[in-house]
Each structure stands twice: as C-alpha cells, then as structure tokens.
C-alpha cells in the first residue's frame, strides 16, 4: 500500500472509535429512547438503508437490538465513518453546533465535509497516493475535529500526521510532537522525562497554537500524576501552567484540571489541600463547564471531609452545591454527594450516633433533589444507599423512621425490586431482634403478595426470614404463632395456600446426614435441645438426596420443636412421588 494511504488506514479506525459514540450519545440525548428511528433511520435513503441492512447481517446484529430498548453497543457498531459524518451534517444545525460551541477548543463547520471528501477518495482509491501536504492537511483536521469530543484519540491520530506541515510554523509542529511525547512518557509512567519535555515547551514560543498545546500537555501530565496518586506533583504542573492563556477556553481547562486535583487529594485523604485548590476556582468564571466542575469539586470535598470524620465541614460543602443550580448533571452530582455522605457516616461507625443529622440530609438533600431528577440509574444507586439507613434505624428500634425510608423506595426496575427486597428483609430481621415477630410477619406477607416477593433476593432471603421469625416467636414462648407461621412459610414455598407443614413432611422422614446437621446452628440452648429431640427429621427429595427444600423444612421443624412433633404421624420409609 502507498505510504500515505497507509496513514489514512490507521487513522480512520481511531477516528471512528471516537466519532461513533459521540454521534450516538448526542442523538440519544436529543431524541431520547427512540433516537435510532427518529434521528438515524428517518434520515436515510433507500440505498443507505440497503447498505445498513447488509452491514447488520455481516456484523450478526439482531433486529431486536435496533429497537428503542435494544443494545446501544449494537447500534454504535453499525455506524461507520461515512454514516457518522452524514448524520453529523444532517443534524449539525439543530444539535451538534450547539454541543461543539461549548467545547474548550475551536470548531469549524467545514471540517466534517473535508474529512468526508478524503474518506471518499480513500475508500475508492481515486488516486495512487495522497501527497504529503494533502495528508498533513486532512489528518491535522481529523485530529482537531476529534479533539472536540475525545482528546486521547485525537492525540493518537496526531502521531500519524507527517512532520512536514502544510503552511504551518515549525515551532507549532514541534509543540504537537512535544505534546504527543508527553503523553507517551505518561503512558509508560516515565514522569521525569514527561515533565522535562513539558518544561522545554516553554522555549518554542508564544503563539496561540503553542500555548494551547502546552496547556493540553499540562492536563495530560497532571492527569497522569493524579492517577498515580501524586497530587502534589500535579499541583506543581498546575501552577507552572498558570497564566498561559486568559481565554474562556483556558479557564475551562483549568477548572477541569483543578477538579481532577481535588479528586486526587480526596483519594489520599488530604481534604485541606483539596480545599485550597477549590478556593482558586471562584475566579475562573461561571460558564456551564466551570460551574459543573465546581459542583464536582464540592462533591469530592464533601466525601473527603466525611472520610476524615469532619462531618460539619462535609455538610458545609454539601450545602455549597446549592449555589450551582439544578441542571440534570448538577442534580446528579448533588444526589451522589448526599448519598456518599450518608454512606460515610455508616462506614465510619457514626451513623447510629448521628441519625437526626443524617435524616436531615436524607430529607433536604436526597429526597428534594431526587424529586427533580429523572435519571433512573442515579435513583437506583441511591436506593442501594438507603438500606444502610434502614439497618441503622432498626438497630436502635426506630421502626417508624425505618418504614419512612422504606416507603420512599418506589419503582418498577429489577434493581429497585432487588433493593426493596433487601430493605424489607432488614426490617423483618430488625423486628425479630426487637422481639416483635408479628410485625416482621406482616412485612413478609406484604412481600409475597407483590412482585417484590418473586425477585431474586426475596427468594434468596426467604429461608433466613422464615427461621428468624419463628425463632423470635419461640424465644418469646409463642409456640402456636410459630406453628401458624411455619404453615405460611410452607404455603409460600409450595405455592399452595391450603397446604400445611404436616401434610408435606410425614410421608418421608429419615435422619439427616451428618454434613447437613453440622451446618445448622441453633440460636440458643433451648432450640439446640429441641433439634436433638426431633432427631433431625427431614423431608427428602424423590432421589433420596437432601435438597434445598429439605434443609429449609428441617429449619422449620427445628425452630418449632415439640409443637410439630406432636402433630406428625409415625415415620415412614416410603418416598413421596
């Protein structure tokens, strides 16, 4: 293959990996669930649809993947460079121009058309090879365009741009090469050489391109230091890059870099250093990008001070986030910060001693912000956090508060059903530990009457729920109620509302194996004595092996003890058919 064609063959796949996800996410945000039909298929002609159909067959993509609820990965996989650029030009005025105008890099609307022209020439081999000047021109534009939505892949493309430029300054070319070299050194964790190259860029000049490339190199080096848990080294680069450019783009780059630094200080447990960096952000301005980064930084400081058990300062930064508005992105940050702070109380063992303060966070931050958000994944994550609050309330017998939090958990997704089942189990066990098995039984009954009762955790936890409720009845001397609940448990397991425990057991009673007997642990001496007395009677499966149902019924028998023994007929060796 000709030399410059080879460069294009390497750059187009890199470009597609950045462009296709950007096109898909932008269209999805604008057109929501049915973006594929509304923004893609409706814009294609017959020839394009036929090509897409052939491509779908080649890639073995199912028709169901292209529905509103289908696989996002499959849809992105169908987008090639030609289709991506076609969709970009179709939706440029309505969608993409607005998105790219907010980028911290310059954007020219002609770039997509120029790249598509070179793609067409490349795909159809209309010439023997591209000239060096054409190659530099096209790949330079491709790298600049890619820089708008994927900095890392832009730099990958930049590696293939010929060093001899097309109408460009040598120092500016050298600044591109230096920026790529900084990235290469950072990827191999050769920080000393990366830092040396960065500082040498100061000698290249002060053109806008060179200053922009120095700023990008600084961000690359700072990010690498932060990833390697070296925020102090990153801070030195941050300070060295100060004053490179006072444009809005430069301020937004500094906001991103500062937020990354604060996150790094949070990771190493230095909230005070993080706070110093946060205070520098106020002078950067109030653009949408800067405001989002300040909100992100405040959330990280909330977490950092919480981990340090400095909850007053953590709460002050949570309150600080109220200043940044209620856009969907910032709402999610506020919800996450409040959730993480509640989790931090739990993880540091402070939750039970600070329930009033945590309840205030729950009501005035979580509940209030979630009422404005429509992000289902965020809601699902928060519901996972609320289970630790329910657990804490149960431990101190504040069941009204536990119920209040439990009732807050609403939704139909499988994840939410799972979390509600976990929360309900915690409530049941809390009531049992407090000697109130009848309340636990009520919650259990409501579980099995709803979809939650058929969720995976509900079936996983049922045995634990059954045994704990019956043990609670027995230890409080309420044998009749224990026996009645045992019947309810068996009815649930067998799916028959009329069956009773003694209808299931008597036809096949034998001694349980020694292995199974070792796995059972009685909660107190009285129940241990009862288990010995009934001599490990168990319901056996038809193949003679002890299955999960056998163990479950054995637990019921052991918990009830004498009461069940009087109800059962003599043992029989006949197996149930």
C-alpha positions as CSV (number, residue, x, y, z in Angstrom):
1,X,0.0,0.0,0.0
2,X,1.2,3.6,-0.8
3,X,2.8,5.3,2.1
4,X,0.2,8.0,2.9
5,X,-2.8,5.7,2.2
6,X,-1.3,3.6,5.0
7,X,-1.5,6.5,7.3
8,X,-5.2,7.1,6.5
9,X,-5.9,3.3,7.0
10,X,-4.5,3.7,10.6
11,X,-6.3,6.9,11.4
12,X,-9.8,6.3,10.2
13,X,-10.4,3.4,12.6
14,X,-9.1,5.5,15.5
15,X,-11.4,8.4,14.4
16,X,-14.4,6.1,14.2
17,X,-13.9,4.8,17.8
18,X,-14.2,8.4,19.0
19,X,-16.8,9.7,16.5
20,X,-19.5,6.9,16.6
21,X,-20.1,7.0,20.4
22,X,-20.1,10.8,20.3
23,X,-22.8,10.8,17.5
24,X,-24.9,8.2,19.3
25,X,-24.8,9.8,22.7
26,X,-25.6,13.3,21.2
27,X,-28.6,12.0,19.2
28,X,-29.8,9.9,22.2
29,X,-29.7,12.9,24.5
30,X,-31.7,14.9,21.9
31,X,-34.2,12.2,20.8
32,X,-34.3,10.0,24.0
33,X,-35.1,6.3,23.8
34,X,-36.2,6.1,20.1
35,X,-33.2,8.1,18.7
36,X,-32.3,5.3,16.3
37,X,-35.6,5.5,14.4
38,X,-36.1,9.3,14.8
39,X,-32.6,10.6,14.1
40,X,-31.0,7.8,12.0
41,X,-33.4,5.7,10.0
42,X,-35.7,8.6,9.2
43,X,-32.7,10.4,7.6
44,X,-31.5,7.6,5.4
45,X,-32.4,7.0,1.7
46,X,-33.2,3.5,0.2
47,X,-29.5,2.9,-0.9
48,X,-28.2,3.8,2.6
49,X,-30.8,1.6,4.3
50,X,-29.9,-1.3,2.0
51,X,-26.2,-0.8,2.9
52,X,-27.1,-0.7,6.6
53,X,-29.1,-4.0,6.2
54,X,-26.1,-5.7,4.6
55,X,-23.8,-4.4,7.3
56,X,-26.2,-5.6,10.0
57,X,-26.0,-9.1,8.6
58,X,-22.2,-9.1,8.3
59,X,-21.9,-8.0,11.9
60,X,-24.6,-10.5,13.1
61,X,-26.7,-7.9,14.8
62,X,-30.3,-8.9,15.7
63,X,-33.3,-6.9,14.7
64,X,-34.3,-6.6,18.4
65,X,-31.0,-4.7,19.0
66,X,-32.3,-1.8,16.9
67,X,-35.5,-1.2,18.8
68,X,-35.9,1.6,21.3
69,X,-34.8,-0.7,24.2
70,X,-32.2,-2.6,22.1
71,X,-28.5,-2.8,22.7
72,X,-26.7,0.6,22.5
73,X,-23.4,-1.2,21.6
74,X,-25.0,-2.8,18.5
75,X,-26.3,0.5,17.2
76,X,-22.9,2.1,17.6
77,X,-21.3,-0.8,15.9
78,X,-23.4,-0.2,12.8
79,X,-22.2,3.4,12.4
80,X,-19.2,3.6,10.1
81,X,-17.2,6.8,9.3
82,X,-19.4,7.6,6.3
83,X,-22.7,7.3,8.1
84,X,-21.4,9.2,11.2
85,X,-20.3,12.1,9.1
86,X,-23.6,12.1,7.1
87,X,-25.6,12.2,10.4
88,X,-23.3,14.9,11.7
89,X,-24.0,17.1,8.7
90,X,-27.8,16.3,8.8
91,X,-28.1,17.3,12.5
92,X,-25.3,19.9,12.7
93,X,-27.5,23.0,12.9
94,X,-30.1,21.6,15.3
95,X,-27.8,19.5,17.6
96,X,-24.1,19.4,17.0
97,X,-23.3,23.1,16.5
98,X,-24.8,23.8,20.0
99,X,-22.8,21.0,21.6
100,X,-19.5,21.9,20.0
101,X,-19.8,25.6,20.6
102,X,-19.4,24.7,24.3
103,X,-16.2,22.9,23.7
104,X,-13.0,24.5,25.0
105,X,-11.4,24.0,21.6
106,X,-12.2,25.9,18.4
107,X,-14.5,24.3,15.9
108,X,-15.1,25.0,12.1
109,X,-18.2,23.6,10.5
110,X,-16.3,22.7,7.3
111,X,-14.3,20.0,9.0
112,X,-16.8,17.2,8.6
113,X,-17.2,17.8,4.9
114,X,-13.4,18.0,4.3
115,X,-12.9,14.7,6.2
116,X,-15.7,13.0,4.3
117,X,-14.2,14.1,1.0
118,X,-10.9,12.5,1.9
119,X,-12.7,9.4,3.2
120,X,-14.4,9.1,-0.2
121,X,-11.1,9.4,-2.1
122,X,-9.5,6.9,0.3
123,X,-12.4,4.3,0.1
124,X,-12.5,4.3,-3.7
125,X,-8.7,4.7,-4.4
126,X,-9.3,7.6,-6.8
127,X,-5.6,8.4,-6.8
128,X,-2.4,6.4,-6.5
129,X,-1.5,8.1,-3.2
130,X,-2.1,11.3,-1.3
131,X,0.5,13.9,-1.4
132,X,2.4,14.7,1.9
133,X,0.7,18.2,2.0
134,X,-2.8,16.7,1.5
135,X,-2.1,14.0,4.1
136,X,-0.9,16.6,6.7
137,X,-3.9,18.8,5.9
138,X,-6.5,16.0,6.2
139,X,-5.1,14.3,9.2
140,X,-4.5,17.6,11.0
141,X,-8.2,18.5,10.5
142,X,-9.2,15.0,11.6
143,X,-7.1,15.3,14.8
144,X,-8.5,18.8,15.5
145,X,-12.1,17.6,14.9
146,X,-11.6,14.6,17.2
147,X,-10.1,16.8,19.9
148,X,-13.6,18.3,20.3
149,X,-15.0,15.1,21.8
150,X,-12.1,12.7,22.5
151,X,-8.7,14.2,23.5
152,X,-7.0,10.8,23.9
153,X,-7.8,9.5,20.4
154,X,-7.1,12.9,18.9
155,X,-3.5,12.5,20.2
156,X,-3.4,9.0,18.7
157,X,-4.3,10.4,15.3
158,X,-1.8,13.3,15.8
159,X,1.0,10.7,16.0
160,X,0.5,9.9,12.3
161,X,0.4,13.5,11.0
162,X,3.6,14.0,8.8
163,X,6.1,16.2,10.5
164,X,6.5,18.4,7.4
165,X,3.5,20.7,7.6
166,X,1.2,22.3,5.0
167,X,1.6,26.0,5.6
168,X,2.4,25.7,9.4
169,X,5.1,27.1,11.6
170,X,7.9,24.6,12.6
171,X,7.7,25.6,16.2
172,X,4.0,24.8,16.2
173,X,4.7,21.4,14.7
174,X,7.3,20.8,17.4
175,X,4.7,21.7,20.0
176,X,2.4,19.0,18.6
177,X,5.3,16.5,18.7
178,X,6.2,17.5,22.3
179,X,2.6,17.1,23.4
180,X,2.5,13.6,22.0
181,X,5.8,12.8,23.6
182,X,4.5,13.9,27.0
183,X,1.5,11.5,26.5
184,X,3.8,8.6,25.5
185,X,6.0,9.2,28.6
186,X,3.0,9.4,30.9
187,X,1.5,6.1,29.5
188,X,4.8,4.4,30.4
189,X,4.9,6.2,33.7
190,X,8.2,7.9,32.8
191,X,7.2,11.1,34.7
192,X,10.6,12.7,34.8
193,X,11.0,12.7,31.1
194,X,7.4,13.8,30.6
195,X,7.9,16.7,33.0
196,X,11.2,17.7,31.2
197,X,9.5,17.7,27.8
198,X,6.7,19.8,29.2
199,X,9.0,22.5,30.7
200,X,11.1,22.6,27.4
201,X,7.9,23.5,25.5
202,X,8.3,27.0,27.1
203,X,11.1,27.6,24.6
204,X,9.0,27.0,21.5
205,X,7.3,30.4,21.5
206,X,4.0,32.0,22.5
207,X,1.7,31.5,19.5
208,X,-1.9,30.6,20.3
209,X,-1.3,27.0,19.0
210,X,1.8,26.5,21.1
211,X,0.1,27.8,24.2
212,X,-2.9,25.6,23.6
213,X,-0.6,22.5,23.1
214,X,1.3,23.4,26.3
215,X,-2.0,23.6,28.2
216,X,-3.1,20.2,26.8
217,X,0.3,18.7,27.7
218,X,-0.1,20.1,31.2
219,X,-3.5,18.4,31.6
220,X,-2.1,15.1,30.3
221,X,0.8,15.2,32.8
222,X,-1.5,16.4,35.7
223,X,-4.0,13.6,35.0
224,X,-1.2,11.0,34.9
225,X,0.2,12.3,38.3
226,X,-3.3,12.2,39.8
227,X,-4.0,8.7,38.5
228,X,-0.7,7.7,40.2
229,X,-1.8,9.3,43.5
230,X,0.8,12.1,43.2
231,X,-1.4,15.2,43.6
232,X,1.5,17.4,44.9
233,X,3.4,16.8,41.7
234,X,0.3,17.5,39.6
235,X,-0.2,20.7,41.6
236,X,3.3,21.9,40.6
237,X,2.4,21.4,36.9
238,X,-0.9,23.2,37.6
239,X,0.9,26.2,39.0
240,X,3.5,26.1,36.2
241,X,0.8,26.3,33.5
242,X,-1.0,29.2,35.2
243,X,-1.3,32.3,33.0
244,X,-0.7,30.5,29.7
245,X,-3.9,31.9,28.4
246,X,-6.7,34.0,29.9
247,X,-9.3,33.0,27.3
248,X,-12.5,31.3,28.3
249,X,-11.2,28.0,26.9
250,X,-8.1,28.2,29.1
251,X,-10.2,28.9,32.2
252,X,-12.4,25.9,31.5
253,X,-9.3,23.7,31.1
254,X,-8.0,24.9,34.4
255,X,-11.4,24.1,36.0
256,X,-11.2,20.5,34.7
257,X,-7.7,20.2,36.0
258,X,-8.5,21.6,39.4
259,X,-11.4,19.3,39.8
260,X,-9.2,16.4,39.0
261,X,-6.6,17.6,41.5
262,X,-9.3,17.8,44.2
263,X,-10.4,14.3,43.5
264,X,-6.8,13.1,43.8
265,X,-6.4,14.8,47.2
266,X,-9.6,13.2,48.3
267,X,-8.1,9.8,47.4
268,X,-5.0,10.3,49.6
269,X,-7.1,11.7,52.5
270,X,-6.0,15.3,52.4
271,X,-9.2,17.4,52.4
272,X,-7.4,20.6,53.5
273,X,-5.1,20.6,50.4
274,X,-8.2,19.9,48.3
275,X,-10.0,22.9,49.9
276,X,-7.1,25.3,48.9
277,X,-7.5,24.2,45.3
278,X,-11.3,24.6,45.5
279,X,-10.9,28.2,46.6
280,X,-8.9,29.0,43.4
281,X,-11.9,28.0,41.3
282,X,-14.1,31.0,42.2
283,X,-12.0,33.4,40.0
284,X,-12.4,31.2,36.9
285,X,-15.9,32.4,36.0
286,X,-19.4,31.0,35.7
287,X,-19.7,29.2,32.4
288,X,-21.6,26.0,32.2
289,X,-18.4,23.9,32.1
290,X,-16.8,25.7,35.0
291,X,-20.0,25.6,37.1
292,X,-20.2,21.8,36.6
293,X,-16.6,21.3,37.6
294,X,-17.0,23.4,40.7
295,X,-20.0,21.3,41.7
296,X,-18.0,18.2,41.1
297,X,-15.2,19.6,43.2
298,X,-17.6,20.4,46.1
299,X,-19.0,16.9,45.9
300,X,-15.4,15.5,46.2
301,X,-14.8,17.7,49.2
302,X,-18.0,16.5,50.9
303,X,-16.7,13.0,50.5
304,X,-13.1,13.9,51.6
305,X,-14.2,15.6,54.8
306,X,-16.7,12.8,55.5
307,X,-13.9,10.2,55.3
308,X,-12.0,12.2,57.8
309,X,-15.0,12.3,60.2
310,X,-15.1,16.1,59.9
311,X,-18.9,16.0,59.2
312,X,-19.6,19.7,59.9
313,X,-17.2,20.7,57.1
314,X,-18.5,17.9,54.8
315,X,-22.1,19.2,55.3
316,X,-20.9,22.8,54.5
317,X,-19.6,21.7,51.1
318,X,-22.8,19.7,50.5
319,X,-24.7,23.0,51.2
320,X,-22.3,24.8,48.9
321,X,-23.5,22.7,46.0
322,X,-26.9,24.5,46.2
323,X,-25.2,27.6,44.5
324,X,-24.6,25.7,41.3
325,X,-28.2,25.4,40.0
326,X,-30.4,22.4,39.2
327,X,-29.4,21.2,35.7
328,X,-29.7,17.5,35.3
329,X,-25.9,16.9,35.6
330,X,-25.6,19.0,38.7
331,X,-28.7,17.4,40.3
332,X,-27.0,14.0,39.8
333,X,-23.8,15.3,41.5
334,X,-25.8,16.7,44.4
335,X,-27.7,13.3,44.8
336,X,-24.4,11.4,44.7
337,X,-22.7,13.7,47.2
338,X,-25.6,13.3,49.7
339,X,-25.6,9.5,49.2
340,X,-21.9,9.2,49.7
341,X,-22.0,11.3,52.8
342,X,-24.7,9.1,54.3
343,X,-22.6,6.0,53.4
344,X,-19.6,7.6,55.0
345,X,-21.5,8.0,58.3
346,X,-22.3,4.3,58.0
347,X,-18.8,3.2,57.1
348,X,-17.1,5.2,59.9
349,X,-19.5,3.8,62.5
350,X,-21.1,7.2,63.1
351,X,-24.5,6.6,61.6
352,X,-26.3,5.4,64.7
353,X,-25.0,8.3,66.8
354,X,-25.9,10.9,64.1
355,X,-29.3,9.7,62.9
356,X,-31.0,13.1,63.3
357,X,-28.4,14.9,61.2
358,X,-28.4,12.1,58.6
359,X,-32.2,12.2,58.4
360,X,-31.9,15.9,57.7
361,X,-29.5,15.1,54.8
362,X,-31.9,12.4,53.6
363,X,-35.0,14.8,53.6
364,X,-33.4,18.1,52.5
365,X,-30.8,16.8,50.0
366,X,-31.7,13.3,48.7
367,X,-35.5,13.4,48.6
368,X,-35.7,17.0,47.5
369,X,-33.1,16.6,44.6
370,X,-34.4,13.2,43.5
371,X,-37.9,14.7,43.1
372,X,-36.4,16.9,40.3
373,X,-34.2,14.2,38.7
374,X,-35.3,11.7,36.0
375,X,-32.1,9.7,35.9
376,X,-33.2,6.1,36.7
377,X,-29.6,4.8,37.2
378,X,-28.9,7.5,39.8
379,X,-32.2,6.7,41.6
380,X,-31.3,3.0,41.7
381,X,-27.9,3.8,43.2
382,X,-29.5,6.0,45.9
383,X,-31.9,3.3,46.8
384,X,-29.0,1.0,47.4
385,X,-27.6,3.6,49.9
386,X,-30.9,3.9,51.8
387,X,-30.7,0.3,53.0
388,X,-27.9,1.2,55.4
389,X,-30.1,3.9,56.9
390,X,-32.9,1.4,57.4
391,X,-30.5,-1.0,59.0
392,X,-29.3,1.7,61.4
393,X,-32.9,2.7,62.4
394,X,-33.7,-1.0,63.1
395,X,-30.7,-1.4,65.3
396,X,-32.0,1.4,67.6
397,X,-35.6,0.3,67.3
398,X,-36.8,3.4,65.4
399,X,-39.1,1.4,63.2
400,X,-41.3,4.4,62.2
401,X,-38.3,6.1,60.7
402,X,-37.2,2.8,59.0
403,X,-40.6,2.5,57.4
404,X,-40.5,6.1,56.2
405,X,-37.2,5.4,54.4
406,X,-38.5,2.1,53.1
407,X,-41.7,3.7,51.6
408,X,-39.5,6.2,49.8
409,X,-38.1,3.4,47.7
410,X,-40.5,3.2,44.7
411,X,-40.0,2.0,41.1
412,X,-40.5,-1.0,38.8
413,X,-37.0,-1.8,37.6
414,X,-35.5,-5.1,38.6
415,X,-32.7,-3.3,40.5
416,X,-35.2,-1.4,42.6
417,X,-37.2,-4.5,43.3
418,X,-34.0,-6.2,44.5
419,X,-33.2,-3.2,46.8
420,X,-36.7,-3.2,48.2
421,X,-36.4,-6.9,49.0
422,X,-33.1,-6.3,50.8
423,X,-34.6,-3.4,52.7
424,X,-37.7,-5.4,53.6
425,X,-35.5,-8.3,54.9
426,X,-33.6,-5.8,57.1
427,X,-37.0,-4.6,58.5
428,X,-38.1,-8.2,59.2
429,X,-34.8,-9.1,61.0
430,X,-35.0,-5.8,62.9
431,X,-38.4,-6.6,64.2
432,X,-37.4,-10.1,65.1
433,X,-34.3,-8.9,67.0
434,X,-36.6,-6.5,68.9
435,X,-38.9,-9.3,69.9
436,X,-41.7,-8.3,67.5
437,X,-42.1,-11.2,65.1
438,X,-45.7,-10.4,64.4
439,X,-44.6,-7.1,62.7
440,X,-41.9,-9.0,60.7
441,X,-44.6,-11.4,59.6
442,X,-46.8,-8.6,58.3
443,X,-43.9,-7.3,56.2
444,X,-43.2,-10.8,54.9
445,X,-46.8,-11.3,54.0
446,X,-46.8,-8.0,52.0
447,X,-43.6,-9.1,50.3
448,X,-45.0,-12.3,49.0
449,X,-48.2,-10.6,47.8
450,X,-46.3,-8.3,45.4
451,X,-43.8,-8.6,42.6
452,X,-41.0,-8.0,45.1
453,X,-41.7,-11.4,46.6
454,X,-40.7,-13.0,43.3
455,X,-37.5,-11.1,42.9
456,X,-34.2,-13.0,43.2
457,X,-33.2,-11.6,46.7
458,X,-36.7,-12.3,48.1
459,X,-36.3,-16.0,47.2
460,X,-32.7,-15.9,48.5
461,X,-33.7,-14.4,51.8
462,X,-36.9,-16.3,52.5
463,X,-35.2,-19.1,54.4
464,X,-33.4,-16.5,56.7
465,X,-36.7,-14.6,57.1
466,X,-38.7,-17.8,58.0
467,X,-36.2,-19.0,60.6
468,X,-35.7,-15.6,62.2
469,X,-39.4,-15.0,62.6
470,X,-40.1,-18.5,64.1
471,X,-37.1,-18.3,66.4
472,X,-38.4,-14.9,67.6
473,X,-41.8,-16.5,68.3
474,X,-40.3,-19.4,70.1
475,X,-37.9,-17.5,72.3
476,X,-40.9,-15.4,73.5
477,X,-42.9,-18.5,74.3
478,X,-45.4,-18.1,71.4
479,X,-45.3,-21.6,70.0
480,X,-48.8,-21.6,68.4
481,X,-47.9,-18.5,66.4
482,X,-44.6,-20.1,65.4
483,X,-46.5,-23.1,64.1
484,X,-49.0,-20.9,62.3
485,X,-46.2,-19.0,60.6
486,X,-44.5,-22.3,59.6
487,X,-47.6,-23.2,57.7
488,X,-47.5,-19.8,55.9
489,X,-43.8,-20.4,55.0
490,X,-44.6,-23.8,53.6
491,X,-47.5,-22.5,51.6
492,X,-45.3,-19.9,50.1
493,X,-42.6,-22.4,49.2
494,X,-45.0,-25.0,47.7
495,X,-47.3,-22.4,46.0
496,X,-50.4,-23.9,47.7
497,X,-52.4,-21.7,50.1
498,X,-54.2,-24.7,51.6
499,X,-51.2,-27.0,52.4
500,X,-49.9,-27.4,56.0
501,X,-46.5,-28.4,57.2
502,X,-47.7,-31.8,58.5
503,X,-49.1,-32.5,55.0
504,X,-45.7,-32.2,53.5
505,X,-43.4,-34.0,56.0
506,X,-44.8,-37.3,57.3
507,X,-44.6,-39.5,54.2
508,X,-40.8,-39.3,54.0
509,X,-38.9,-38.8,57.3
510,X,-35.4,-40.1,57.7
511,X,-32.3,-38.9,59.6
512,X,-30.5,-36.0,58.1
513,X,-26.9,-36.6,57.0
514,X,-24.0,-35.6,59.4
515,X,-22.9,-33.0,56.9
516,X,-26.3,-31.2,56.9
517,X,-26.5,-31.5,60.7
518,X,-23.2,-29.7,61.1
519,X,-24.4,-26.8,59.0
520,X,-27.2,-26.0,61.4
521,X,-26.6,-23.6,64.3
522,X,-29.2,-23.1,67.0
523,X,-29.7,-19.6,68.2
524,X,-29.9,-20.7,71.9
525,X,-29.7,-23.7,74.1
526,X,-33.4,-24.3,74.2
527,X,-33.6,-24.7,70.4
528,X,-30.5,-26.8,70.3
529,X,-32.2,-29.2,72.7
530,X,-35.3,-29.2,70.5
531,X,-33.3,-30.1,67.5
532,X,-31.7,-33.1,69.2
533,X,-35.2,-34.2,70.4
534,X,-36.7,-34.3,66.9
535,X,-33.6,-36.1,65.8
536,X,-33.2,-34.1,62.6
537,X,-36.4,-35.2,60.8
538,X,-36.3,-34.0,57.2
539,X,-38.3,-34.1,54.0
540,X,-36.3,-36.0,51.3
541,X,-36.4,-35.5,47.5
542,X,-37.6,-38.4,45.3
543,X,-34.0,-39.4,44.5
544,X,-33.2,-39.8,48.2
545,X,-30.8,-36.8,48.3
546,X,-31.1,-33.8,50.7
547,X,-32.1,-30.8,48.6
548,X,-32.5,-27.1,49.5
549,X,-36.2,-27.7,50.3
550,X,-35.2,-30.4,52.7
551,X,-32.9,-28.1,54.6
552,X,-35.5,-25.4,54.6
553,X,-38.1,-27.6,56.1
554,X,-35.6,-29.0,58.6
555,X,-35.0,-25.5,59.8
556,X,-38.8,-25.0,60.3
557,X,-39.0,-28.3,62.2
558,X,-36.1,-27.4,64.4
559,X,-37.5,-24.0,65.2
560,X,-40.9,-25.3,66.2
561,X,-39.6,-28.3,68.1
562,X,-42.1,-30.1,70.4
563,X,-45.1,-28.5,68.9
564,X,-44.6,-30.0,65.4
565,X,-43.5,-33.4,66.9
566,X,-47.0,-33.9,68.4
567,X,-48.7,-33.1,65.1
568,X,-46.7,-35.6,63.0
569,X,-47.6,-39.3,62.4
570,X,-45.1,-42.0,62.8
571,X,-42.1,-42.0,60.3
572,X,-42.4,-44.0,57.1
573,X,-39.7,-45.1,54.7
574,X,-42.0,-44.5,51.6
575,X,-40.7,-41.8,49.3
576,X,-43.1,-39.0,48.0
577,X,-43.9,-39.5,44.4
